[in-house]
Each structure stands twice: as structure tokens, then as C-alpha cells.
């Protein structure tokens, strides 16, 4: 079974303390939950970590590619894994924050990254995940980054939508129960209306777990919406 563990984390830029400034303590619990989720991946003994996040298109990245936090006010490059002239500043925000989270663990494991188009159909997401889950080697840990709805109140990025809380609660239950089918059932139209950036990456996770087979156990480590955006952290392991 090549997929040995998976984790879900959000990707708000403010999770980086230097960007949050004086507000950094407000996300201490979220940051700690993400660190625990990454530690759980490493505890499963993977040989490679694959990051999956949303982006403008579905593509793969080189091990030397990197992201940047410059547009968010911090002039810092975030490397995926290696540093050499073959890499470029290509990672979208989702994978930049994912790479930052993995980097905090100080692991030297190889890292690869895939983005999935934010408007990709569920079947396309499942197919991408199946390609990851059906591989025969190496032992892989999957870190999936994506936010929940961004419509939790009048001050949220998407303003207030009464459907948002129920949507996020449904995702939280699916992540807690390692329910791949529930994630695959998420409606792309509703998800887009609620500005849920995690929909497509979560469905890649579901496709990977379904292709790997066997029973999986989920743990919901965090669920909050401090700035009108739902942040969910979970860990999935083979049962």
C-alpha cells in the first residue's frame, strides 16, 4: 500500500507568524494542529511527501520549484524541496503554505507537488487522486491544503451566506470519519459559491484513498472560522 498517511490543512497566509504580526497568537491553535498533522505524516514512515493544493490549473511541479509570500507583504521564498537553477517561482499559495508547513518539521524527505484546477470536476479530481493512490511505490504521505467556505459572516471575504456553516460542518464530518465518498459528493457549484478553496484538493484526497483501498481512520484536529473562513485540519491513516 503506497499511500501510508494523509493530512488536510488550510492555507491562509496569516498562518505564517511574520505575516500575522501582532495577530499571530490568534492562530496558534491552528498552527499547532497543522504541525501535529505533518508530524503524523512523518510518523507513518513515508519515503516521499506529495503536496496537493488548488491552483489556476492542474499541473505538477519540480522538486526545485518554490513559492513566494511577497504579494502578501513578506519578501520570502518558500522552497518545495531542493534549491537549484532548475526551479522557478511557480507554486500557488496553497502549495507555498503547504511547503512552509512541511519545512517547519525540518524533514529532509523528498517533496513533490501537484496542483488541481479550482474548477476541476469531481471525476477529474478523483482521477488525479487515483493516479497517486494506485502507484506501487514509493511509500507516500499526502498533504492536502485547502480552506473551507469563505462566507462565515458579514466580515468574511465572501460576505455572509447561511449555507456556509452547514457546508463546513459536512466537510468536518467527512474529514473526521475519513469518508471519501462524502468528499466526492461535494457540489462544485455550491463550493464555488461559498468560495471553498479546498473542494477540489479534498476530492483528490478522496480519489487517492479510494484507489489505495482498505479501511481508513480519520481524526479532526481543528475546525474554526476566525476570520469568516473555515479552517479544517485532519489526519487520515489506514485502519
N, C-alpha and C positions, 0 to 999 in steps of 0.2 A: 504494500500500500504506500505509494509515493507521497501522498498528502498526509502529513503526520499531525498537523495542527493548523488552525486558522484563527484569526482575530479580526475584529472590526473596531476601528477608531474613527472619530471625526477629524476634520482638518481645518479648524478655524485658525487663522494666522495668529490670533491673540493667545494661542496656547504656548507660543514662544515668549518666555518672560520678558526679554528685551523689547519686544514689540508692545506688550501689555503695559509696561511701565509700572506705575503705582497700583494698577488694577490687577497685576499678576497674581496676587493671592486669591483672587476671586475664582481662578481656575485651577487652584492647587489640587482639589479632589479629582478633577478631570485629568490633569496631568499625571497624577499618581495612578489612576485607573489605567491610563494608556501605557504607562511604564510597566504595570503589572501584566497587562495583556501581551506586551512584547516579551517580557520575561517568560511568560507561559509558552510562547512560541519557541524560545530558545531551550526551554526545559524538555521539549519533545525530541531534541536531538536531530534537528534538520541539517541537511548539507547545503541548502540554499534557501534564501528568503525571497519570495516573489511578492512584490508590491502591486496592488491593483487599485486604481482610482479613476474617477471620472475626468474627462477632458473634452476638448473640441472634436476629437476624432479617435477612432480605435487604432492604436499603434503600439509598437514595442520600442523600448529604449535600450541604448548601450550601457554597459556597466560603468562607463566613464562619464555618462551624461550627468548633468546637475540642474538644480533649480535655483531660484533666487528669491529673496524676500525684499528686494529693492523697491518694488512697486508698493509695498506695504509700509515702507518707511525705515527699513533696516538694510543697509548695504552689506549683505552677506550671501555668499553662495552656499548651497547645501548639496553636497555630493551624494550620489547614489551609492557608489562603492569606490571604484578606482579613480585616480586622478592622472590623466594623461592627455595628450594633444588630440586624441581621437574623440573626446567627448565634447558636448556643447551644452549651452544653457537651453534645455528643451523641456524639462519636467514641468507639467502643470502644477497648480497649487496643491491638489490632492496628493500627488506623489512627492512634491517637495516637503510637505509636512510629514508624510509617511517616512521619507528618508531621514528627516530630522528626528523622528521618534526612534527609529532603529539606531541611528547614530548615538543617541543618548545611552544605549545599552553597552556601547564600546565593543560590540561583537565584531569579529573580523570575517564572519561568514560572507560568502559571495551574495550579492544582491542583484536581482533583475527586476524590471518594472514593465507593466503593461497599462495603458490607458484604455478605457472604453468610452465611446461617444456617449454624451449625456442623453442623447435621444435614441440610443440603440434599442431595438425591440427586445422584449424579454427572450425570445428564441435566440436572437443573436448573442445576447449576454450569456445564456445558458450554454451555447455552443462554444464560446470562448472559454468559459469555465470548464467545460467537459474536456477541452484540449489540455488544460492544466491538470485536471484530476485523473485523466486516463494515462498519463505518462508513466512509464515503468521505472524511471529513475530520473534524478536523484531524489533522496528524501527531501520533501519540500514543505516549508511553512508559508502560509499565505497571510499577508497583512492587507486588509481591505480598508480603504479610507473613504468616508462619505458622511455628510451631515444628513440629519432628518429634515423635517419641514422647517421653513423659514418664515412661518406665518403665525407665530405664537404670541399674539398681542399687537396692539396698535403701534408699538415702537419697533416691531420686528422689521427686517428688511422687506418682507412681502406684505406688510400690514397684517391685519387680523383676519383669520379665516376659521370659522367654527369647526371645520372638518379636520383641522391640523392636529389637535390633541388626540383624537381617536386614531388618526393615521399613525402617529408616532407610537401610541400605545400598542397598536397592532404589530408594528415593526419590533418594538421591545419584546413582545411575547414571542415572536418568531425567533429573535436572537437568543432569548433565554432558553427556548426549547430546541434550538438547533433545527428549526422547521424550514427546510429548504423549499418545500412546496409553497408554504405561505409567502416566502420572499418572491418566488417566481410568479405568484399571483398578484403582486403589486401592480396597480394600474399605471402605465406610463403617463397617461393624460392627467390623471389626478396628481400623480407625483410631481409632474411639471408645474401644474397649477399651484401646488403647495411649495414649489421650489426646493424639493427634497433632492439634494445632490447625490445622495447615496443610493438611489434606486437601482441604477444600472450596475454599479460595483457590487451591491448586495446580491444581485441576480447572477453575477459572475461567480460569486462565492457559492451560491446555491447550485449552480451547474457543476462546479468542481466537486462539491461534496456528493452530489448525486452520481457523478461518474466514478468517484472513488468507491462508493458503495459502503455497506456496513451501517451500523448504528452510530450516531454521534450524540455527544452530550454538550449542552450549551450552558454558559454562565453569563448573566448580565451583570457587568461590573459597574456600570454607571448609566444614568438616564437623567438628563436635566435640560432646561431650556433657559439659561440665564440671560441671554440677550435676544430672546424671541426666536432662537434657532435651536432645534433639538440636537443634543449631543448624546450619542449612544456608544457604549464600549462593551464588547463582549468577547468571550473566548469560546472556541469550539474545539473539542478533542474527540477522538474515536472512543466510543463507549466500551 
